[in-house]
């Protein structure tokens, strides 16, 4: 289950079934970020921006 970073004096935020609900764009953003952190030799992205807003899509 993905966990957000905790602020000073706060507990981490849980996201997923028992945590907060994420939008489709947030789920995709998290998946892309997790893939990039692993630094794969090859990363295949198919329609990676389908659930994103225009501004975020442009930044990709």
Backbone torsions as a table, in degrees:
resi	resn	phi	psi	omega
1	UNK	NA	127.6	179.5
2	UNK	-62.8	145.6	178.1
3	UNK	-128.3	138.6	176.0
4	UNK	-84.8	163.4	177.2
5	UNK	-74.3	145.0	178.8
6	UNK	-88.4	141.2	173.2
7	UNK	-78.2	177.6	-179.9
8	UNK	-58.5	121.4	177.5
9	UNK	74.5	14.2	-178.9
10	UNK	-117.5	157.1	175.8
11	UNK	-89.2	154.1	179.4
12	UNK	-60.4	147.8	177.4
13	UNK	-88.2	131.5	178.4
14	UNK	-93.5	137.3	177.8
15	UNK	-121.6	137.6	178.7
16	UNK	135.4	-152.0	-173.0
17	UNK	-56.0	-47.2	-177.7
18	UNK	-101.7	3.0	-179.9
19	UNK	-110.0	-154.1	179.6
20	UNK	-71.0	155.1	178.1
21	UNK	-90.8	139.5	179.6
22	UNK	-107.8	147.6	175.1
23	UNK	-73.6	167.9	178.0
24	UNK	-58.8	-40.4	178.3
25	UNK	-65.6	-38.8	178.8
26	UNK	-67.2	-37.9	177.4
27	UNK	-63.9	-45.1	178.5
28	UNK	-64.1	-42.6	-179.8
29	UNK	-59.2	-44.4	179.0
30	UNK	-64.1	-42.1	-179.9
31	UNK	-64.2	-42.8	178.5
32	UNK	-65.1	-43.8	179.6
33	UNK	-61.2	-44.0	179.6
34	UNK	-62.9	-40.2	178.9
35	UNK	-65.0	-41.9	-178.6
36	UNK	-69.1	-33.5	178.7
37	UNK	-63.0	-32.6	179.9
38	UNK	-73.6	-13.1	178.6
39	UNK	50.4	59.5	-179.2
40	UNK	-70.9	156.2	175.4
41	UNK	-67.5	-33.8	180.0
42	UNK	-138.2	131.7	178.6
43	UNK	-130.1	116.1	-179.4
44	UNK	-100.3	121.2	179.9
45	UNK	-117.8	122.0	180.0
46	UNK	-113.7	114.4	178.9
47	UNK	55.3	47.4	-174.6
48	UNK	-64.8	-19.9	-175.5
49	UNK	-106.9	16.2	-174.6
50	UNK	-64.6	-31.1	-177.6
51	UNK	-109.2	22.3	-178.1
52	UNK	-105.5	157.0	173.6
53	UNK	-78.1	163.5	-173.9
54	UNK	-59.6	-43.2	-178.3
55	UNK	-62.4	-44.3	179.0
56	UNK	-67.5	-39.4	178.6
57	UNK	-60.2	-42.4	178.6
58	UNK	-63.2	-36.1	-178.1
59	UNK	-70.1	-23.2	176.8
60	UNK	-71.0	NA	NA
